Structures are given as structure tokens and as C-alpha cells.
């Protein structure tokens, strides 16, 4: 889920690398699992950097696999490598399809975009299909700014929420496993106040927040410190 906050902008939910999914530490990159490298590189081009790398993304977020593999950054990989990444990714970050007209293989990211994707095939969440929980995972170091400013989508199109905590039934994505803070959102109240929520294809709850791109503190239901021990934190 999208919740690294290594920079200290007020209320931010995370920061991220903008370098094609590559680590800034060359030694770390050399020793990283090749599948992890490819997954990060795909996340970059499909979520953030398609235009920068010279790709024309379709309105529903898909790129042709063969065109990705022709790019110098991806030439050492094969179609089988990409299919393996999609099939084995534990968070179901990507989707593959054959183009409905020409039959060529395409791939897209299911969520996490910083570029506008007009037709991501999101399912609106209403009171009738509302999850029991909507939880944003982040880190204790960010709690002071979030407590003051609310949750911000920052440069992404949506704030990411999970339908529960990592390890709970059917929770596969929406929150990083190493998060040590969980913010439960009163999704019913937020929906009634006009904030939109959606299900992604891999069951992440997405919201653009209010008109300022924020989930205000008044929608925080409870906040749990997860590590080193679990305890509820005061909201005031």
C-alpha cells in the first residue's frame, strides 16, 4: 500500500523512488532478486513513468508487453518473465490481458498511479457493498503530521486502504507488511459526506479524498500502533 513517509511534508502518506523502480544504492540493486527488480521496474513504468520512457498508455492504463520489452531498460527480460511476475505477485499489483482487437498481450498496474488513468475499471463502494473495515497503513514517524493535517494522497491519484490488517482473511494488498501504524477510517460517514471510495481489481480500497485530496481527521475511527506491541492511540 502506498504508505512510505520518508519525507516530512504535512499529512503525506508516502514518498517513492522515481528512478524506474531502481534502488539509489547500486550495491543494493546488484544483490536484489531479479524478480523484485523487474516488479519495481514494471511498477514505475505502469504507475508513474510511461510517458517519460516514451510509451503511449491507453485510457485504461494498459501497455503492450512487447513494446515494454523493446525498451533498453527491459530488454534483458522476456514475456515469460513478465507473466511470472504477474502470476506470483502476492499483492496482485498487475493485470494481463490480450488486446480485444489485435490480440497482443498487454499489462497494467491495478492501482498506485501518479498519472491520470481515465478508465481503471474501479468499482464504486456504496453503503450496500461497503467493507467492514477500511484501514490505511503507515508509520509511527508520520503520525504527528497525519494527526494534524489528515491523510493526503500527495502526488498519487488515490489514498490506498486495506479491508483489514495484513494477515487477516482475504487481505492481500493495500498495506505494506512492515507498517507499524494502522488508521481505521469511518467509511460510512465519509461516503455519506460525499467522499468517493472504490474497489480496485485486486481488492484495494481507493479514495481521492475530499476536494483537497485529503481524508480529514474527523473520519478517523481509531488508530492502532502495530509494533513493537499493539495498542490503540488517542485521537486528540
N, C-alpha and C positions, 0 to 999 in steps of 0.2 A: 504494500500500500504505500502509499506515497508520502512518507512522513519523516524524512530525514531533515533535521533543522540545524545544520552546522553553522548557518549564518544567523545573525541576531535581529533580523528585521521583525518589527512587532507583528505578532499573531501569525507568522508564517508557518506553513505546515511542513516544509522540507526545502532542502536545496538539492541540486542534482548536477552531475557532470555533464558537460556539453561537448564532449570530445569523442563523439561516435561510440560511446559506451566503453571507452578505454580508460584504464586507470592512469592517473597522473604520475604514478610511480612506475617507471619502466621495469624495475626488477620484479615488482608485484605482477605486472602484466605478463612477464615472461613465464612465471610459475603458475599462472592461473589456468584452471581447467579449460581446454579448448571449447567445450560446450558452453561454459559460463561466458567466455569471451564472445562467442557468436550470439548468445542470448542477449548480452548487453549491447552488442553492435546492432542487432535487429531492433531492440527497444529504441535505440537512438534514431535510426532512420524512420521507423514506423510511427514514433510518437512525436519526434521533435525536428529531425534534420533532413527530411526528404528533399525539400526544395534546395537546401544548402548543398546537398550532394548531387543535385541535378535531376532528381526524379519528379515526375508528374503524378501526384497521388490522386486517385479517383475520389469522387464526392463521398463515397462510403469508406474511405480510408485504406483501400487495398492498393498494393503494388505488385507488379509481376515478379515472380521469383526469378525468372531467367534474366530480367533486367538488373535485379539486385546482384546476381552472381557475376554479371559482366563488369561491375564496378570494381576498380582496383582494390578497394578496401575489403571486398568479399570474394575475390577471385579464387582464393585458396579453399573455399568451401564448395560443397555440391548440393544439389537438390535434396539428396538423401540426408545430408547434414541438417538442412532446414526442417525437413519433415520430422526428423528425430527430435529436434529441439521443441517443435510444436507438440509432438505426442508425449514427450516426457516432462514438459514443464509443469511443476507441481502446482503452480498458480494459474495455469491455463491462460497465460498472457496473450497468446496469439491464436488466430484462426486461419485455416487454409481453405481455399475453395478453388474450383475450376470456373473460370470466367463464363458466365451464362451464354455468351455469344461465340467466343472463339475457342473456348475450352482450355486456355492456357492457365497454368497454376498461379494463384495469387495468394498473398499473405497480408494480414493486417494485425495491428495491436487492438485488443479488446477495450482498453481504456488507458488513461495516463497521458493523453495528448496535451501538448502545449500549442499545437496548431489546430485551427478550426476544421472539424470534420462534420459536414452537414448531415450525413445520413449514417450514423453509427449503429443504427438499429437498437436503440435503447428502449426498454420497456418502462413506461411511466409507472411510478408507485403511487397508489391511491390508498385510502383507508381500507379498502376491500382486500388488497394484496400486500399490505404493509407488513414488514418483518417485525418480529417481537423485539429485536434489538437492532440498533444502528450505532456502531462503535468506531471511533476514529483512534487509530494507534499512533503514538508519537513518543517523545522522550521527556523525562523529567526536567531536563535543562531548558525546555521550551515552555514549561507550564507558566512561569510568571508572565511572559508576553501574551500567551494564549488566554490566560485568565483575565488579562487586561483588555485585549483587543478582540477576542473571539478567534475562531478558526478561519483562515484565509486560504483561498485556492491558489493564491500567488499567480505564477505565470501559466499554470495549467488551466484546463477548461472546467475541471470539476474538483471538488473535495472528495476524497475516497473514504468510504466507510465499509466496515465488515458487518455481516449479520450476527456476529458473536466474537468471542475471543479465539485466538489461534488454538487449534487442537480440539475445539468443540465440533460437534457433528455438523457436517456439510459446510464448514468454514474452510475454504481452500485459498481464498485470496482476499485482498482488501486491507491487510495489515501485515507489516513485517514481523517476523518471529522474534526479533530482538528488541521490539518496542518495550519500554518499561512504564508506559503511561497509557491508559485507555479512557477515552472520553465518550460517555454514552449520551446520545442525542435523543431528545424528545421529538421523535419524527412526526408523531401525530399532531402535536402542537404546531410544529414548523409547517407541515402541509396545510393545516387549517389557516395559517397566516400567509399562505401564498408562496412558500418556498418549494421549488420543484425537486423531486427525487426520482431516480431511475435505477433500474437493474441493468447491468451490463451483461454481455453474453456469458461471462464467467462468474456471475453472481456477486459482483462487487456493487455496492450501493454508491451511486454518484449523485452529487448535487452541485449546481453552480453557486449555491448560496443565495444571499439576497442581492439586491441591485448593486451592492458594493463588492460582491464576491466573497461574502463572509457569512458564517453561521454565528450569530451573536451569542454571547454567554447565557442569555436568558433561556436558550434551548438546551443547555447542558443539564442532563438529568442527574448524572453522578459522574465522578471521576475516580478511577482506581489506579493507585500505584501498583504495578505488577511485580517489580523486582526491587530489592532482593527478597522482599516478602510482600504479600498482597494486603493492601489496606485502602480504605476509602479516604479521599482527601476532602477538606472543606471547600465549598464553592465561594466562600466570602473571606 
